[in-house]
Amino acid sequence: MIANDAAVSAIENTTVPRGRVATIALWVAQIALAAMFLAAGGSKLAGAPAMIDLFAAIGFGQWFRYVTGVIEIIAAVTLLIPSAASLGAVLLVLSMRRFIGDPTESLSAERKHIQMTANEAAVRKAYQVAEDKDVPGWVNCFTAQGTFTDNSIGVTYRGQELGRTVETYGTAFPDMHRELYRLYEAGDTVVVELALQGTQRGPLVLPSGTIPPSGKRMDAPCCDVFRIKDGKIESFNCYPSGTIILGQLGALPSPARG
């Protein structure tokens, strides 16, 4: 009996330290996870260049970066509060899934960003700035001597005039969108296959005249060719299908009937 009592006593004495070790390990893991997500959320809210480029590549806009950053910070803080730790875990799951269902989609976007070259990132950033109708930001995407040529009308823009097309199409098409299909890169050159999309709600001012609001939908193929220097656009040649655009807006004369 004495031997048995001693064995039971030994088991009881070792159970408490093991429980404490498990608790300590759990807290260490929670603190490490909280620190990691505090850093991640902070970099998003601080506007780290890598995060700006990442969310531009994801394509939801920079507002999504701020929302994700706030959620990650709130989740990190709640992880350290015992009564709210479960809520923190839920928020972390939402953050990791980026609100778009399958977490592998977010991981795929991040892997794509890691593999993205600096030239491709500069081009994607420029498209996002144009989507946001940020004219000064668009001009700032170019080098001091940068040029933008709209080959559908044969006009080249420089300096502050670089923003004219963004203003013109932003006025004519409030929902203006550039759907990027494929990007090809060779050295300092990036070629983009895309479509120009939007509904004409305002006047479209062209050198040949002004097309009044038609309420019609534009979905026209386009090819853009960029030359990048030191992370900025040195030259941008845009080849939109002007005939298709004018036809979709009803600006071409009807064919004569015999």
C-alpha positions as CSV (number, residue, x, y, z in Angstrom):
1,M,0.0,0.0,0.0
2,I,2.8,2.4,0.9
3,A,4.4,1.8,-2.5
4,N,1.1,2.4,-4.3
5,D,0.4,5.6,-2.4
6,A,3.9,6.8,-3.3
7,A,3.2,6.2,-7.0
8,V,-0.1,8.0,-6.9
9,S,1.5,10.9,-5.1
10,A,4.2,11.1,-7.7
11,I,1.7,11.1,-10.6
12,E,-0.4,13.9,-8.9
13,N,2.8,16.0,-8.3
14,T,3.8,15.8,-12.0
15,T,0.3,16.6,-13.4
16,V,0.3,20.2,-12.2
17,P,3.7,21.1,-13.7
18,R,2.6,19.6,-17.0
19,G,-0.6,21.6,-17.0
20,R,1.4,24.7,-16.3
21,V,3.8,23.9,-19.1
22,A,0.9,23.5,-21.6
23,T,-0.6,26.8,-20.4
24,I,2.7,28.6,-20.8
25,A,3.3,27.1,-24.3
26,L,-0.2,28.2,-25.3
27,W,0.4,31.8,-24.1
28,V,3.8,31.9,-25.9
29,A,2.1,30.8,-29.1
30,Q,-0.6,33.4,-28.8
31,I,1.9,36.2,-28.1
32,A,4.0,35.2,-31.1
33,L,0.9,35.0,-33.3
34,A,-0.3,38.4,-32.0
35,A,3.1,40.0,-32.6
36,M,3.2,38.6,-36.2
37,F,-0.3,40.0,-37.0
38,L,0.4,43.3,-35.3
39,A,3.4,43.7,-37.6
40,A,1.4,42.6,-40.7
41,G,-1.5,44.9,-39.9
42,G,0.8,47.8,-39.1
43,S,2.7,47.5,-42.4
44,K,-0.6,47.6,-44.2
45,L,-1.9,50.7,-42.4
46,A,1.5,52.4,-42.7
47,G,1.4,52.0,-46.4
48,A,4.5,49.9,-46.9
49,P,5.4,49.9,-50.6
50,A,5.2,46.1,-50.8
51,M,1.7,46.1,-49.3
52,I,0.5,48.8,-51.7
53,D,1.8,46.8,-54.6
54,L,0.3,43.6,-53.3
55,F,-3.2,45.0,-52.9
56,A,-2.9,46.7,-56.3
57,A,-2.2,43.2,-57.7
58,I,-5.1,41.7,-55.9
59,G,-7.3,44.2,-57.6
60,F,-9.8,45.3,-54.9
61,G,-8.3,48.7,-54.3
62,Q,-6.3,50.2,-51.5
63,W,-9.4,50.5,-49.2
64,F,-9.1,46.7,-48.9
65,R,-5.6,47.1,-47.5
66,Y,-6.8,49.4,-44.7
67,V,-9.7,47.1,-43.8
68,T,-7.4,44.0,-43.7
69,G,-4.9,45.9,-41.6
70,V,-7.4,47.1,-39.1
71,I,-8.9,43.5,-38.7
72,E,-5.4,42.1,-38.2
73,I,-4.5,44.5,-35.5
74,I,-7.9,44.1,-33.7
75,A,-7.4,40.3,-33.9
76,A,-3.9,40.5,-32.5
77,V,-5.0,42.5,-29.5
78,T,-8.0,40.3,-28.8
79,L,-5.8,37.2,-28.9
80,L,-4.1,38.5,-25.7
81,I,-7.4,39.0,-23.9
82,P,-8.5,35.6,-22.4
83,S,-12.2,36.4,-22.6
84,A,-11.9,37.6,-26.2
85,A,-9.3,35.1,-27.6
86,S,-11.9,33.1,-29.5
87,L,-13.1,36.3,-31.2
88,G,-9.5,37.1,-32.1
89,A,-9.1,33.6,-33.7
90,V,-12.2,34.2,-35.8
91,L,-11.0,37.5,-37.0
92,L,-7.6,36.0,-37.9
93,V,-9.4,33.4,-40.0
94,L,-11.4,36.1,-41.8
95,S,-8.2,38.1,-42.4
96,M,-6.3,35.1,-43.8
97,R,-9.2,34.3,-46.1
98,R,-9.3,38.0,-47.3
99,F,-13.1,37.8,-47.4
100,I,-13.1,36.0,-50.7
101,G,-13.8,32.4,-49.8
102,D,-10.9,30.1,-50.4
103,P,-7.7,31.0,-48.5
104,T,-5.7,29.4,-51.3
105,E,-6.8,32.3,-53.5
106,S,-5.2,34.8,-51.2
107,L,-2.0,32.7,-50.9
108,S,-1.9,32.4,-54.7
109,A,-2.2,36.2,-55.0
110,E,0.7,36.7,-52.6
111,R,2.9,34.1,-54.3
112,K,2.1,35.9,-57.6
113,H,3.2,39.2,-56.0
114,I,6.4,37.6,-54.7
115,Q,7.2,36.4,-58.2
116,M,6.2,39.8,-59.8
117,T,9.0,41.8,-61.2
118,A,9.6,45.5,-60.4
119,N,8.5,46.5,-63.9
120,E,5.3,44.6,-63.8
121,A,4.5,46.0,-60.3
122,A,5.1,49.6,-61.7
123,V,2.7,48.9,-64.5
124,R,0.0,47.4,-62.3
125,K,0.3,50.2,-59.9
126,A,-0.2,52.7,-62.8
127,Y,-3.4,50.9,-63.8
128,Q,-4.7,51.0,-60.3
129,V,-4.0,54.8,-60.0
130,A,-5.9,55.3,-63.3
131,E,-8.8,53.2,-61.9
132,D,-8.9,55.5,-58.9
133,K,-9.0,58.5,-61.3
134,D,-6.0,59.9,-59.3
135,V,-4.7,62.3,-62.0
136,P,-1.7,63.7,-60.0
137,G,-0.8,60.1,-59.0
138,W,-1.0,59.1,-62.6
139,V,1.3,61.8,-63.7
140,N,3.7,60.8,-60.9
141,C,3.9,57.3,-62.4
142,F,6.0,58.8,-65.3
143,T,9.6,59.9,-65.4
144,A,10.2,63.7,-65.8
145,Q,10.5,63.2,-69.6
146,G,7.9,60.5,-69.8
147,T,5.4,60.3,-72.7
148,F,2.0,58.8,-73.3
149,T,0.9,58.3,-76.9
150,D,-2.8,57.5,-77.7
151,N,-2.3,55.9,-81.1
152,S,-6.0,55.9,-81.8
153,I,-5.9,59.6,-82.2
154,G,-2.2,60.1,-82.9
155,V,-1.5,62.4,-79.9
156,T,1.4,62.3,-77.5
157,Y,1.1,63.8,-74.0
158,R,3.9,65.1,-71.8
159,G,4.2,66.7,-68.3
160,Q,0.9,67.7,-66.8
161,E,-0.9,66.8,-70.0
162,L,-0.2,63.1,-69.2
163,G,-3.4,63.2,-67.0
164,R,-5.7,64.4,-69.7
165,T,-6.8,61.0,-71.0
166,V,-7.5,59.8,-67.4
167,E,-9.7,62.9,-66.9
168,T,-11.4,62.6,-70.3
169,Y,-12.3,59.0,-70.0
170,G,-13.1,59.3,-66.3
171,T,-15.6,62.0,-67.2
172,A,-17.2,60.1,-70.1
173,F,-17.2,56.7,-68.3
174,P,-17.6,57.1,-64.5
175,D,-17.3,53.3,-64.1
176,M,-14.3,53.2,-66.4
177,H,-12.4,49.9,-65.9
178,R,-9.3,48.4,-67.6
179,E,-9.7,44.6,-67.6
180,L,-6.1,43.1,-67.7
181,Y,-5.9,39.8,-69.5
182,R,-2.2,39.1,-70.1
183,L,1.1,40.8,-69.4
184,Y,4.3,40.1,-71.3
185,E,7.7,41.3,-70.2
186,A,11.1,41.6,-72.1
187,G,13.8,43.7,-70.5
188,D,12.5,47.1,-69.7
189,T,9.4,46.6,-71.8
190,V,6.0,45.4,-70.6
191,V,3.2,44.6,-73.0
192,V,-0.4,44.4,-71.8
193,E,-3.4,42.8,-73.5
194,L,-6.6,44.3,-72.0
195,A,-10.1,45.6,-72.6
196,L,-11.4,49.1,-72.0
197,Q,-14.8,48.9,-70.3
198,G,-17.5,51.3,-69.1
199,T,-20.8,52.9,-69.8
200,Q,-20.8,56.4,-71.3
201,R,-22.6,58.7,-68.9
202,G,-20.7,61.9,-69.8
203,P,-19.3,63.7,-72.9
204,L,-16.3,62.0,-74.6
205,V,-14.1,64.8,-75.8
206,L,-11.9,63.8,-78.8
207,P,-9.7,65.9,-81.2
208,S,-12.3,65.1,-83.9
209,G,-15.2,66.4,-81.8
210,T,-17.3,65.6,-78.7
211,I,-19.5,62.5,-78.4
212,P,-22.5,63.3,-76.2
213,P,-23.5,60.9,-73.5
214,S,-25.0,57.8,-75.1
215,G,-25.7,55.5,-72.2
216,K,-24.1,52.8,-74.2
217,R,-21.6,50.2,-73.1
218,M,-18.0,50.2,-74.2
219,D,-16.0,46.9,-74.2
220,A,-13.1,47.3,-76.6
221,P,-9.8,45.5,-77.0
222,C,-6.6,47.3,-76.4
223,C,-2.9,46.8,-76.3
224,D,-0.5,48.9,-74.2
225,V,3.2,49.0,-74.5
226,F,5.3,50.4,-71.6
227,R,9.0,51.1,-71.2
228,I,10.0,51.3,-67.6
229,K,13.0,53.2,-66.2
230,D,13.9,53.1,-62.5
231,G,10.4,52.0,-61.5
232,K,8.6,54.7,-63.5
233,I,7.1,54.9,-67.0
234,E,9.5,56.3,-69.6
235,S,7.1,55.8,-72.5
236,F,3.5,54.4,-72.8
237,N,2.1,53.6,-76.2
238,C,-1.6,52.8,-76.1
239,Y,-3.3,51.0,-79.0
240,P,-7.1,51.0,-78.4
241,S,-9.4,49.9,-81.1
242,G,-10.9,53.3,-81.9
243,T,-13.3,51.9,-84.6
244,I,-14.8,49.4,-82.1
245,I,-15.2,52.1,-79.4
246,L,-16.9,54.6,-81.8
247,G,-19.1,51.8,-83.2
248,Q,-20.2,50.7,-79.7
249,L,-21.0,54.3,-78.8
250,G,-23.1,54.7,-81.9
251,A,-20.7,57.4,-83.2
252,L,-20.0,55.9,-86.6
253,P,-22.4,56.6,-89.5
254,S,-24.7,53.8,-90.6
255,P,-23.5,52.0,-93.7
256,A,-25.3,53.2,-96.9
257,R,-28.0,50.9,-98.1
258,G,-28.4,50.3,-101.8
